[in-house]
Amino acid sequence: MDWAYALVIILSIFLSIFLILGIVLIFLLIRVTMQIKSVTDSAKRTSDAIEGLVTGARRMRELKSIFGTVIGQAKKIKKRKEK
């Protein structure tokens, strides 16, 4: 029966080692997922800022087109008045 007690002791030691490793692994995975969340939040903020810049540039282009048309028409009217 001594070998049975030795086997139980060996198995309990391995079980406790795996239990400790599992707990450590869970904590490490929680830390990694928190870091991933912070990185994705930062990427979202950056993409929102870039989207805002693009929207502003698009508005400026539209304004430039509108003012270009108005200035072009004003030049045509001025040329007609000079003749």
GIMOCOR-V150450 format. One record per residue. RES is the residue in one small letter. SS is DSSP state (~ for helix, > for strand, _ for the rest). D_LAST is the distance of its C-alpha to the last C-alpha in Angstrom with 1 decimal. Layout:
BEGIN
res->{RES RES}
ss->{SS SS}
d_last->{D_LAST D_LAST}
END
This chain:
BEGIN
res->{m d w a y a l v i i l s i f l s i f l i l g i v l i f l l i r v t m q i k s v t d s a k r t s d a i e g l v t g a r r m r e l k s i f g t v i g q a k k i k k r k e k}
ss->{_ ~ ~ ~ ~ ~ ~ ~ ~ ~ ~ ~ ~ ~ ~ ~ ~ ~ ~ ~ ~ ~ ~ ~ ~ ~ ~ ~ ~ ~ ~ ~ ~ ~ ~ ~ ~ ~ ~ ~ ~ ~ ~ ~ ~ ~ ~ ~ ~ ~ ~ ~ ~ ~ ~ ~ ~ ~ ~ ~ ~ ~ ~ ~ ~ ~ ~ ~ ~ ~ ~ ~ ~ ~ ~ ~ ~ ~ ~ ~ ~ ~ _}
d_last->{121.7 120.5 117.9 116.5 116.0 114.4 112.0 111.1 110.5 108.3 106.3 105.8 104.6 102.1 100.9 100.4 98.5 96.2 95.7 94.7 92.3 90.8 90.2 88.6 86.4 85.3 84.3 82.4 80.6 79.6 78.2 76.2 74.7 73.7 72.0 70.2 69.0 67.6 65.8 64.3 63.2 61.5 59.8 58.6 57.2 55.4 53.9 52.8 51.0 49.3 48.2 46.7 44.8 43.5 42.5 40.6 38.8 37.9 36.5 34.5 33.1 32.1 30.4 28.5 27.4 26.3 24.5 22.9 21.6 20.4 18.7 17.0 15.7 14.6 12.6 11.0 10.2 8.9 6.5 5.4 5.5 3.8 0.0}
END
